[in-house]
Structure formats: structure tokens, C-alpha cells
Amino acid sequence: MTSRVLDLMVAGGGPAGLVTALHAARAGLEVEVWEPRAGDVDKACGEGLMPGALAALQRLGVDPAGHPFEGIRYVGAGHTADARFRAGPGRGIRRTTLHRALRDAALDAGARIVQRAVTDVHQDGGSVVVAGTRAAHLVAADGLHSPVRRALGLDLPAARHARFGLRRHFRTSPWSPFVEVHWSLGRDGVEAYVTPVAPDLVGVAVLGGATGSFDAKLHGLPDLAERLGEPAGDVRGAGPLRQGSRRRVAGRVLLVGDAAGYVDAVTGEGLALAFAQAQAAVHAIVGGSPQQYEHHWVALTRRYRLLTSALVLGTRPRLARRALVPAADLLSPLFGAAVDALARPVETPRRRVVSGLTRARIAADPNSR
């Protein structure tokens, strides 16, 4: 076993893990990201960054190319309802493009990225040991089905009504300046999210139950299916989407992003929350009080958990789904206010600037962490 002690190890090199590493490296910590997948990592997701998430990226000096969108449009039951963002546009960004930009930023800041999986995790009084490597803290940002969360016994029982996501790109010019949400009125309870990601490309993510292929789910939305061009890539899937964790801090291990718990993708806040959690986790570690992250996490995600749970439960009955878009059209000021609330930046703890002396103290004295 090596005698070297990292300040921080990050399990998972997706956006949540890379932003964690970026914050940590810029705070002066020695950080390694362990990610078993090589190259630009892709994932089944909507790929639309709400204005708050885009602003968080730009504050980090990361500004990946993509396609702007001006708001959210609901489509269903013969109605449409539009809500434009008041604080500027969001941006559709291919997940591989986002990954590449964040990886480059983390490496430039001094983080190391190792192609390796985090499997066995052991803790003692002053560190976490993973496959013979010792670190003062471990941040698990290893996704919906986090192996670290499971290994620590933090998984909650699976949700009764599981929802899954499937995504595919289509070679089609975006036909509207919005991310469109198409609501199916069938028994399957599917909705589809159309995000412009390039001048000639849209991503379509469908959310629904466990059964049925991407094409079968899209068949329930014939007006949308007719607009789409040729597929550009394979179908990617994820789920069950709802994942719970008993807590977000276990000793010297902190859970960030989807690994910390996830409700649903229906409100599009996943990346904004992951970025805010990454900053809060590093803030707590640098401040010598990792347990504070649990309180930060509850505060950061409260709005998301309440709104998302209410929307998922409220749109489960067919009558409610049928009434949703007409109601949003009729009550357009209320719909616009709700979209703006989701588009706002996620509030994060006050950033603490760490000097080289503080970093040396953290590295030399495990008890000061």
C-alpha cells in the first residue's frame, strides 16, 4: 500500500465528478478522479442546460459549444404553452462535448484522471482506502446506481413506480427556439423532451415506464415522430430514475450528483444541482466539516425534490396529463413563473479561498480535515 495520502479521491468522471475535481484542484487540494471509461463519456440525458446550470459552468471558465434555447414549450392535448427565460437563454450541449470541456478544465487545474474503477472502499480514523490508495476524503459521483453508495449500505428500496429514460439524436434542424416537452395522453404516460444541440441536430429523450422500446414510446407521439429526420446514433438508456440514499455523508465519504439521490428528469435541473453539490462538498471538506455537506445538500435540493415529486405524482393520472398543457396555456403567468424558478441558479455555500499554506496543513494533518 502506498504511503502517499491524497487530499481527495473522486469516484466517477462524469460532470458531477469533474466539477468536484475542478473545485478541489482550484482550492489547492491534490485530487484524483477514478473513471473506468475511456474517451468522451456519453450518457442518456436530455442535454439541455437551464440558464442557472449554464451560468455555473461559465463562472468556472467552462463554456462548451452548443445550441441556445430561449425557454420551455409544453405540447399536448391540441394545445401549446410557452415560457421564456427571463435571465437569458439556456444551451443544448452534447454530453460528449460537455465531458470533454470539463475534463480539460480539471486537468488544466491540476487534477489527475485515472482510468480505473472505485470498488472496495475502507475507512479508518483518518482516511479512506481504495484499492491500496489512501485519501483523506472520497467523493462518490458514480451515477444513479452508485457502487460506492451500495457498498456503504446507503441504498434505499427501489421506487414502486419506476420510470426510465431513453435518448436518441436525429438529423433535423431545430424547428423552435424552445426545449419542447411533448406529453402523451395514452396509458403509457410517456413524455418526450426535444432539445436543440446543433444547427442540424436535436436530441429526443423519452421518459416513461420500463416496458417498450424508444420507437414504441415515440409511436405514442405521432406529431413529433413525423417531424424527426434520420436517427444520428444509437439509443441510450438510464433507469430506474428514482434513486434514494439514506444520507449523503458516511464518515469521510460524500455523495454528489445522481449518486446522492435522484427523483426524476422531468424538471431538467440535474446538472445545475450536480454542479452546486460539487461546490458544496468541496467547501465542506476544505472547511474541515464534511458533515456540514448533509445540511447543504438538503437545502440545495429542497426545491427540486418538492417540485419534481409533485409534478411526477400529479401527472400520473391520465386526466391530469390531459389537463396539464391546456392549464399551462390558460395560466401562462403561473407556468412562466414555475419555469423561471427552475431556471434560476442553485444557491451554494459561500466559497472559501484556500491558500497554499492551508493546503499544506490539510495534507499534513489528517485530523485538521
DADA-V456531 format. One record per pair of residues at least 12 apart in sequence whose C-alpha atoms are under 7 Angstrom apart, sorted by sequence separation. I is the first residue (numbers start at 1). J is the second residue. D is the distance in whole Angstrom. If there is no record, write none. Layout:
BEGIN
i-><I;I>
j-><J;J>
d-><D;D>
END
This chain:
BEGIN
i-><21;71;72;118;181;192;193;248;281;71;180;181;192;193;280;70;71;179;180;192;70;179;180;191;192;245;179;190;191;245;280;190;191;244;257;71;190;243;244;256;70;189;243;13;69;70;188;242;243;257;277;12;13;68;69;188;241;242;256;7;8;9;10;11;12;13;68;69;174;241;242;256;7;8;9;10;11;12;68;241;6;7;8;9;10;11;67;68;6;66;67;174;66;67;173;174;66;173;174;190;65;172;173;174;273;171;172;171;172;170;171;169;170;64;169;170;64;169;186;168;169;54;167;168;184;51;64;167;168;184;51;167;51;62;166;167;50;62;165;166;49;50;165;166;267;49;165;249;263;266;48;49;164;165;48;163;164;264;47;48;163;164;249;263;47;163;164;248;263;300;47;162;163;300;47;162;166;43;42;42;41;40;172;172;41;170;171;40;170;171;40;170;171;170;171;169;170;169;169;168;168;168;167;168;280;283;166;167;280;283;166;167;276;166;165;166;276;165;269;273;164;165;272;164;163;164;38;163;164;37;162;163;32;33;34;35;36;162;31;32;33;34;35;36;162;288;30;31;32;33;34;35;36;288;34;35;19;22;26;34;159;286;15;18;22;25;34;285;14;18;21;25;158;25;15;22;18;156;22;155;156;21;155;156;154;155;154;154;144;92;94;92;93;73;75;92;72;73;74;75;76;11;70;71;72;73;74;75;76;69;70;71;72;73;74;75;76;69;69;149;146;138;139;140;141;144;145;137;138;139;140;141;143;144;137;138;139;140;141;143;139;142;141;140;44;44;45;44;17;128;16;127;9;8;189;6;7;8;9;10;11;12;5;6;7;8;9;10;11;12;67;2;4;5;6;7;8;9;10;11;12;67;1;2;5;10;11;66;67;1;66;67;185;185;185;46;48;47;46;46;46;45;44;43;44;44;53;53;52;136;16;126;16;126;81;77;80;79;79;81;77;81;76;80;75;74;83;84;83;86;85;19;23;83;16;20;24;16;19;20;23;16;20;52;51;52;53;50;51;52;52;27;28;27;28;28;29;28;7>
j-><33;83;84;130;193;204;205;260;293;84;193;194;205;206;293;84;85;193;194;206;85;194;195;206;207;260;195;206;207;261;296;207;208;261;274;89;208;261;262;274;89;208;262;33;89;90;208;262;263;277;297;33;34;89;90;209;262;263;277;29;30;31;32;33;34;35;90;91;196;263;264;278;30;31;32;33;34;35;91;264;30;31;32;33;34;35;91;92;31;91;92;199;92;93;199;200;93;200;201;217;93;200;201;202;301;200;201;201;202;201;202;201;202;97;202;203;98;203;220;203;204;90;203;204;220;88;101;204;205;221;89;205;90;101;205;206;90;102;205;206;90;91;206;207;308;91;207;291;305;308;91;92;207;208;92;207;208;308;92;93;208;209;294;308;93;209;210;294;309;346;94;209;210;347;95;210;214;95;95;96;96;96;228;229;99;228;229;99;229;230;100;230;231;231;232;231;232;232;233;233;234;235;235;236;348;351;235;236;349;352;236;237;346;237;237;238;348;238;342;346;238;239;346;239;239;240;115;240;241;115;240;241;111;112;113;114;115;241;111;112;113;114;115;116;242;368;111;112;113;114;115;116;117;369;116;117;102;105;109;117;242;369;99;102;106;109;118;369;99;103;106;110;243;111;102;109;106;244;111;244;245;111;245;246;245;246;246;247;243;195;197;196;197;178;180;197;178;179;180;181;182;118;177;178;179;180;181;182;183;177;178;179;180;181;182;183;184;178;179;259;259;252;253;254;255;258;259;252;253;254;255;256;258;259;253;254;255;256;257;259;256;259;259;259;165;166;167;167;141;252;141;252;135;135;316;134;135;136;137;138;139;140;134;135;136;137;138;139;140;141;196;132;134;135;136;137;138;139;140;141;142;197;132;133;136;141;142;197;198;133;198;199;318;321;322;193;195;195;195;203;205;205;236;236;237;238;271;272;272;366;256;366;257;367;325;322;325;325;326;328;325;329;325;329;325;325;335;336;336;340;340;275;279;339;274;278;282;275;278;279;282;278;282;343;343;344;345;343;344;345;346;353;354;354;355;356;359;359;363>
d-><7;6;7;7;5;6;5;6;6;4;6;7;6;6;6;6;5;7;5;4;6;6;7;6;6;6;5;7;6;6;7;6;7;5;4;7;5;5;6;7;5;6;5;6;6;6;7;5;7;7;7;7;7;6;5;7;7;5;6;6;6;6;6;6;6;5;6;6;6;7;6;6;5;5;5;5;5;5;4;6;6;6;7;6;6;7;5;6;6;6;5;7;5;7;6;7;5;4;7;7;7;5;6;6;7;6;5;5;6;6;7;7;6;7;6;6;6;4;7;6;6;7;7;5;6;7;6;6;7;6;6;4;4;7;5;6;5;7;7;5;6;7;6;7;6;5;5;6;7;7;6;6;6;7;4;7;6;7;6;6;5;6;6;7;6;5;6;6;7;7;6;6;6;7;6;7;6;7;6;5;6;5;6;5;6;6;5;6;6;5;6;6;6;4;6;6;5;5;6;7;6;5;6;7;6;7;7;5;6;7;6;6;6;4;6;7;6;5;7;7;6;6;7;4;7;5;7;5;6;7;5;6;6;6;6;6;5;7;5;5;5;5;5;4;7;6;7;6;6;6;6;5;5;4;5;6;7;7;6;6;6;7;6;6;5;6;7;7;7;6;6;6;7;6;7;6;6;5;7;6;5;6;5;6;5;6;5;7;7;6;6;6;5;6;7;4;5;6;6;6;6;6;6;5;5;5;5;5;5;5;5;6;6;6;6;6;7;5;7;7;5;6;6;6;6;5;7;5;5;5;5;5;5;5;6;6;6;6;6;5;7;6;6;7;7;6;6;5;5;7;6;7;6;6;7;6;6;6;6;6;6;7;5;4;5;5;5;5;5;5;6;7;7;5;6;6;6;6;6;6;4;5;5;6;7;7;6;5;5;7;6;7;6;6;6;7;6;7;7;7;6;7;5;7;5;6;6;4;6;7;7;6;6;7;6;6;6;6;6;6;7;5;6;6;6;6;7;7;5;7;6;6;6;7;5;5;6;6;6;6;7;6;7;5;5;5;6;5;7;4;7;6;6;5;7;6;6;6;6>
END
